[in-house]
Amino acid sequence: MLRPAIDTDGAPFWEYAALGELRVQACADCREPRFPPRPCCPHCQSFASEWRPTNGRGRIWSYVVPHPPLLPDYAARAPYNVVVVELDEAPRVRLVGNVVAAAGAPLGSTGPERIRIGARVQAVFSDGLVQWVLERP
């Protein structure tokens, strides 16, 4: 699996994910959450930030189901889903991931026919990555 490129601004996101916590960066002055993490608030231009815990709940905002041909390491796993999730507590924050049957389950463990825009999901963690499970399996 491809691993994310971790930069200084985003490192805390991945450190919290490794602990099983979904946190988003927020401006410490105007309190607006933001993603991807960055040094300056796009709303008030403050450089003050904090990492706010979330409940990890959201809804599928968009999705795609890739089919071969793909990168060689992914071709054998296809078809699988890639979703964009809008967080309940921070609707401007949208995260990319996969819907799986349970934490640690492989890609493709939730059939593409079960993925729908608007479906409710909950964050789970596996090997430091954020994944999603359907709230109504």
C-alpha positions in Angstrom: 0.0 0.0 0.0 1.1 3.5 -0.7 1.9 5.4 2.5 1.1 9.1 2.9 3.9 11.6 2.5 4.2 13.2 5.9 5.3 16.8 6.2 5.8 19.0 9.3 2.4 20.5 9.2 0.6 17.2 8.8 2.7 15.0 11.1 0.5 15.5 14.2 -2.5 14.2 12.2 -0.6 10.9 11.6 0.7 10.7 15.1 -2.9 10.9 16.5 -4.1 8.4 13.9 -1.4 6.0 15.0 -3.0 6.3 18.5 -6.5 5.7 17.2 -7.6 9.3 17.4 -9.1 11.4 14.6 -8.1 15.0 15.2 -8.2 17.9 12.8 -6.1 21.1 12.9 -8.0 24.2 13.9 -7.1 27.9 14.2 -6.5 28.7 17.8 -7.8 32.3 17.2 -10.9 32.0 15.0 -11.5 28.3 15.9 -12.1 27.3 12.2 -11.1 23.7 11.5 -8.9 23.1 8.4 -7.7 20.3 6.3 -5.1 19.7 4.9 -3.0 21.0 7.8 -1.1 24.2 7.1 0.8 26.8 9.0 -1.6 29.7 8.4 -5.4 29.9 8.8 -7.1 30.6 5.4 -9.9 32.4 7.2 -8.1 34.9 9.5 -4.4 34.4 8.6 -3.4 33.5 12.1 -0.4 31.2 12.6 -1.8 29.9 15.9 -3.2 26.4 15.7 -4.4 23.4 17.8 -5.4 19.8 17.1 -9.0 19.3 18.0 -10.4 15.7 18.7 -13.5 14.7 16.7 -16.0 11.9 17.2 -14.9 10.4 13.9 -18.4 10.4 12.4 -19.3 11.7 9.0 -21.0 11.0 5.7 -19.8 9.9 2.3 -19.5 13.0 0.2 -18.2 11.3 -2.9 -16.7 8.0 -3.9 -15.1 6.1 -6.8 -14.6 2.3 -7.4 -11.3 1.8 -9.3 -11.1 -1.1 -11.7 -7.9 -2.4 -13.5 -5.7 -1.3 -15.0 -4.2 0.3 -11.9 -0.8 0.5 -10.3 0.4 -3.1 -10.3 0.2 -3.5 -6.5 -3.5 -2.5 -6.5 -4.7 -4.4 -9.5 -5.2 -7.6 -7.6 -7.3 -5.8 -5.0 -9.7 -4.2 -7.4 -12.5 -3.4 -7.4 -12.4 -1.5 -4.1 -13.8 1.9 -2.9 -12.1 5.2 -2.4 -14.4 7.6 -0.5 -14.3 11.3 0.5 -15.9 11.7 3.9 -17.3 15.0 5.2 -16.9 15.2 9.0 -20.0 15.9 11.1 -18.2 18.2 13.5 -16.3 20.0 10.7 -18.3 20.0 7.5 -15.6 21.9 5.6 -13.2 19.1 6.4 -13.2 16.2 3.9 -10.9 13.2 4.3 -10.1 10.5 1.7 -10.0 6.8 2.7 -11.7 3.5 2.2 -14.8 1.9 3.6 -13.9 -1.5 5.1 -16.0 -4.1 7.0 -14.0 -3.5 10.3 -10.8 -2.0 11.5 -7.9 -3.8 9.8 -10.1 -5.4 7.2 -8.7 -5.5 3.6 -9.7 -3.3 0.7 -12.7 -4.7 -0.9 -14.1 -6.1 2.3 -17.2 -3.9 1.8 -18.7 -4.4 -1.6 -19.0 -1.4 -3.9 -22.8 -1.9 -4.1 -23.1 -0.9 -0.4 -21.4 2.5 -0.9 -23.7 5.4 -1.4 -23.3 9.2 -1.2 -24.7 10.4 2.1 -24.1 7.0 3.8 -23.1 7.5 7.5 -19.6 6.3 8.4 -17.4 6.0 11.5 -13.6 6.3 11.5 -11.6 3.2 12.4 -7.8 2.9 12.4 -5.4 0.3 11.0 -1.7 0.5 10.9 -1.8 4.3 11.4 -4.3 4.9 8.6 -7.8 6.2 8.9 -10.4 4.0 7.4 -14.2 4.1 7.6 -17.0 1.6 8.5 -20.6 2.0 7.6 -22.7 2.9 10.6 -25.5 0.6 9.3 -23.8 -2.5 8.0 
